[in-house]
Amino acid sequence: MLHMAWANQEIFNEIAKLPDAALEAYVTNEEWQVSVILLHIAKAADSYGCRINGTKFSEFDFPEKMSDIKKLAEKTKNFDTELLNLDLNYQLPLPHLRDQSWLTLWLLN
């Protein structure tokens, strides 16, 4: 998780240096623009913590400019900090909905 927290901040910090137009860039699939990927990273960090803690998912605004990315980076940093502070010295079942079916994933530490 420490590596994930570091990588999340690195990608947000590097993208934030680019012009706003960079948020619309994509490599092969136009649906996965830079803005969508960064929002996905933030939502994933939030949902991971929410599933462990049993808390409600956060609300997110779609990032349209780099100032939005900086706010999203701060939110993600807070989510990652919460994850790093959890005591995960046990096995934890995580219910996960995939293709309209519930699976049980196990978090092992």
ChimeraX commands (.cxc) that place a marker at each C-alpha (Angstrom):
marker #1 position 0.00,0.00,0.00 radius 0.5
marker #1 position 2.92,2.30,0.61 radius 0.5
marker #1 position 3.97,1.94,-3.03 radius 0.5
marker #1 position 0.40,2.59,-4.21 radius 0.5
marker #1 position 0.21,5.80,-2.15 radius 0.5
marker #1 position 3.55,6.96,-3.55 radius 0.5
marker #1 position 2.59,6.08,-7.15 radius 0.5
marker #1 position -0.77,7.83,-6.85 radius 0.5
marker #1 position 0.87,11.08,-5.74 radius 0.5
marker #1 position 3.57,10.83,-8.40 radius 0.5
marker #1 position 1.07,10.51,-11.24 radius 0.5
marker #1 position -1.14,13.33,-9.92 radius 0.5
marker #1 position 1.85,15.64,-9.36 radius 0.5
marker #1 position 3.30,15.01,-12.83 radius 0.5
marker #1 position -0.02,15.41,-14.66 radius 0.5
marker #1 position -0.78,18.61,-12.72 radius 0.5
marker #1 position 2.28,20.22,-14.36 radius 0.5
marker #1 position 0.68,19.89,-17.82 radius 0.5
marker #1 position -1.81,22.26,-19.49 radius 0.5
marker #1 position -5.55,21.68,-18.96 radius 0.5
marker #1 position -5.87,20.26,-22.48 radius 0.5
marker #1 position -3.80,17.24,-21.40 radius 0.5
marker #1 position -6.80,15.99,-19.41 radius 0.5
marker #1 position -8.51,15.10,-22.69 radius 0.5
marker #1 position -5.57,13.04,-23.97 radius 0.5
marker #1 position -5.80,9.27,-24.38 radius 0.5
marker #1 position -3.63,6.52,-25.82 radius 0.5
marker #1 position -5.80,3.90,-27.47 radius 0.5
marker #1 position -9.32,4.20,-26.06 radius 0.5
marker #1 position -10.97,7.58,-26.21 radius 0.5
marker #1 position -13.21,6.67,-23.25 radius 0.5
marker #1 position -10.13,6.47,-20.99 radius 0.5
marker #1 position -8.90,10.03,-21.13 radius 0.5
marker #1 position -6.34,11.22,-18.60 radius 0.5
marker #1 position -9.09,12.89,-16.54 radius 0.5
marker #1 position -11.09,9.64,-16.40 radius 0.5
marker #1 position -8.05,7.60,-15.34 radius 0.5
marker #1 position -7.17,10.01,-12.53 radius 0.5
marker #1 position -10.77,10.04,-11.33 radius 0.5
marker #1 position -10.71,6.22,-11.41 radius 0.5
marker #1 position -7.54,6.16,-9.27 radius 0.5
marker #1 position -9.16,8.45,-6.68 radius 0.5
marker #1 position -12.42,6.49,-6.62 radius 0.5
marker #1 position -10.53,3.20,-6.30 radius 0.5
marker #1 position -8.56,4.42,-3.28 radius 0.5
marker #1 position -11.79,5.67,-1.70 radius 0.5
marker #1 position -13.81,2.53,-2.40 radius 0.5
marker #1 position -11.03,0.26,-1.12 radius 0.5
marker #1 position -11.06,2.04,2.23 radius 0.5
marker #1 position -14.86,2.19,2.33 radius 0.5
marker #1 position -15.15,-1.55,1.76 radius 0.5
marker #1 position -12.72,-2.24,4.58 radius 0.5
marker #1 position -14.28,0.25,7.00 radius 0.5
marker #1 position -17.88,-0.21,5.93 radius 0.5
marker #1 position -18.25,3.52,5.28 radius 0.5
marker #1 position -20.09,5.40,2.56 radius 0.5
marker #1 position -18.36,6.15,-0.75 radius 0.5
marker #1 position -17.29,9.77,-1.30 radius 0.5
marker #1 position -18.80,12.14,-3.83 radius 0.5
marker #1 position -16.59,13.23,-6.72 radius 0.5
marker #1 position -16.77,15.99,-9.31 radius 0.5
marker #1 position -15.40,15.28,-12.77 radius 0.5
marker #1 position -11.99,17.01,-13.16 radius 0.5
marker #1 position -12.06,19.53,-16.00 radius 0.5
marker #1 position -8.91,21.54,-15.28 radius 0.5
marker #1 position -5.62,21.10,-13.47 radius 0.5
marker #1 position -6.88,22.91,-10.37 radius 0.5
marker #1 position -9.47,20.10,-10.10 radius 0.5
marker #1 position -6.65,17.56,-10.39 radius 0.5
marker #1 position -4.81,19.19,-7.49 radius 0.5
marker #1 position -7.95,18.88,-5.33 radius 0.5
marker #1 position -8.39,15.27,-6.46 radius 0.5
marker #1 position -4.74,14.58,-5.58 radius 0.5
marker #1 position -5.31,15.88,-2.06 radius 0.5
marker #1 position -8.44,13.74,-1.66 radius 0.5
marker #1 position -6.53,10.69,-2.89 radius 0.5
marker #1 position -3.66,11.42,-0.52 radius 0.5
marker #1 position -6.14,11.45,2.37 radius 0.5
marker #1 position -7.67,8.14,1.23 radius 0.5
marker #1 position -4.22,6.56,0.94 radius 0.5
marker #1 position -3.20,7.88,4.37 radius 0.5
marker #1 position -6.32,6.31,5.89 radius 0.5
marker #1 position -5.46,2.99,4.23 radius 0.5
marker #1 position -1.88,3.13,5.48 radius 0.5
marker #1 position -3.10,3.77,9.03 radius 0.5
marker #1 position -5.37,0.73,9.14 radius 0.5
marker #1 position -4.35,-2.20,11.25 radius 0.5
marker #1 position -4.55,-4.99,8.69 radius 0.5
marker #1 position -2.91,-7.79,10.60 radius 0.5
marker #1 position -5.75,-10.17,9.84 radius 0.5
marker #1 position -7.67,-11.67,6.94 radius 0.5
marker #1 position -10.66,-9.63,5.84 radius 0.5
marker #1 position -13.39,-10.70,3.42 radius 0.5
marker #1 position -14.34,-7.94,0.98 radius 0.5
marker #1 position -17.64,-8.33,-0.86 radius 0.5
marker #1 position -17.21,-7.21,-4.45 radius 0.5
marker #1 position -19.82,-6.81,-7.19 radius 0.5
marker #1 position -18.58,-7.94,-10.61 radius 0.5
marker #1 position -20.80,-8.51,-13.64 radius 0.5
marker #1 position -23.93,-8.38,-11.44 radius 0.5
marker #1 position -22.63,-11.17,-9.19 radius 0.5
marker #1 position -21.20,-10.83,-5.70 radius 0.5
marker #1 position -17.75,-12.29,-5.10 radius 0.5
marker #1 position -15.82,-12.47,-1.87 radius 0.5
marker #1 position -12.28,-11.19,-2.19 radius 0.5
marker #1 position -9.88,-11.69,0.69 radius 0.5
marker #1 position -7.54,-9.00,1.89 radius 0.5
marker #1 position -4.51,-10.75,3.30 radius 0.5
marker #1 position -1.79,-9.02,5.22 radius 0.5
marker link #1:1,2 radius 0.2
marker link #1:2,3 radius 0.2
marker link #1:3,4 radius 0.2
marker link #1:4,5 radius 0.2
marker link #1:5,6 radius 0.2
marker link #1:6,7 radius 0.2
marker link #1:7,8 radius 0.2
marker link #1:8,9 radius 0.2
marker link #1:9,10 radius 0.2
marker link #1:10,11 radius 0.2
marker link #1:11,12 radius 0.2
marker link #1:12,13 radius 0.2
marker link #1:13,14 radius 0.2
marker link #1:14,15 radius 0.2
marker link #1:15,16 radius 0.2
marker link #1:16,17 radius 0.2
marker link #1:17,18 radius 0.2
marker link #1:18,19 radius 0.2
marker link #1:19,20 radius 0.2
marker link #1:20,21 radius 0.2
marker link #1:21,22 radius 0.2
marker link #1:22,23 radius 0.2
marker link #1:23,24 radius 0.2
marker link #1:24,25 radius 0.2
marker link #1:25,26 radius 0.2
marker link #1:26,27 radius 0.2
marker link #1:27,28 radius 0.2
marker link #1:28,29 radius 0.2
marker link #1:29,30 radius 0.2
marker link #1:30,31 radius 0.2
marker link #1:31,32 radius 0.2
marker link #1:32,33 radius 0.2
marker link #1:33,34 radius 0.2
marker link #1:34,35 radius 0.2
marker link #1:35,36 radius 0.2
marker link #1:36,37 radius 0.2
marker link #1:37,38 radius 0.2
marker link #1:38,39 radius 0.2
marker link #1:39,40 radius 0.2
marker link #1:40,41 radius 0.2
marker link #1:41,42 radius 0.2
marker link #1:42,43 radius 0.2
marker link #1:43,44 radius 0.2
marker link #1:44,45 radius 0.2
marker link #1:45,46 radius 0.2
marker link #1:46,47 radius 0.2
marker link #1:47,48 radius 0.2
marker link #1:48,49 radius 0.2
marker link #1:49,50 radius 0.2
marker link #1:50,51 radius 0.2
marker link #1:51,52 radius 0.2
marker link #1:52,53 radius 0.2
marker link #1:53,54 radius 0.2
marker link #1:54,55 radius 0.2
marker link #1:55,56 radius 0.2
marker link #1:56,57 radius 0.2
marker link #1:57,58 radius 0.2
marker link #1:58,59 radius 0.2
marker link #1:59,60 radius 0.2
marker link #1:60,61 radius 0.2
marker link #1:61,62 radius 0.2
marker link #1:62,63 radius 0.2
marker link #1:63,64 radius 0.2
marker link #1:64,65 radius 0.2
marker link #1:65,66 radius 0.2
marker link #1:66,67 radius 0.2
marker link #1:67,68 radius 0.2
marker link #1:68,69 radius 0.2
marker link #1:69,70 radius 0.2
marker link #1:70,71 radius 0.2
marker link #1:71,72 radius 0.2
marker link #1:72,73 radius 0.2
marker link #1:73,74 radius 0.2
marker link #1:74,75 radius 0.2
marker link #1:75,76 radius 0.2
marker link #1:76,77 radius 0.2
marker link #1:77,78 radius 0.2
marker link #1:78,79 radius 0.2
marker link #1:79,80 radius 0.2
marker link #1:80,81 radius 0.2
marker link #1:81,82 radius 0.2
marker link #1:82,83 radius 0.2
marker link #1:83,84 radius 0.2
marker link #1:84,85 radius 0.2
marker link #1:85,86 radius 0.2
marker link #1:86,87 radius 0.2
marker link #1:87,88 radius 0.2
marker link #1:88,89 radius 0.2
marker link #1:89,90 radius 0.2
marker link #1:90,91 radius 0.2
marker link #1:91,92 radius 0.2
marker link #1:92,93 radius 0.2
marker link #1:93,94 radius 0.2
marker link #1:94,95 radius 0.2
marker link #1:95,96 radius 0.2
marker link #1:96,97 radius 0.2
marker link #1:97,98 radius 0.2
marker link #1:98,99 radius 0.2
marker link #1:99,100 radius 0.2
marker link #1:100,101 radius 0.2
marker link #1:101,102 radius 0.2
marker link #1:102,103 radius 0.2
marker link #1:103,104 radius 0.2
marker link #1:104,105 radius 0.2
marker link #1:105,106 radius 0.2
marker link #1:106,107 radius 0.2
marker link #1:107,108 radius 0.2
marker link #1:108,109 radius 0.2
view
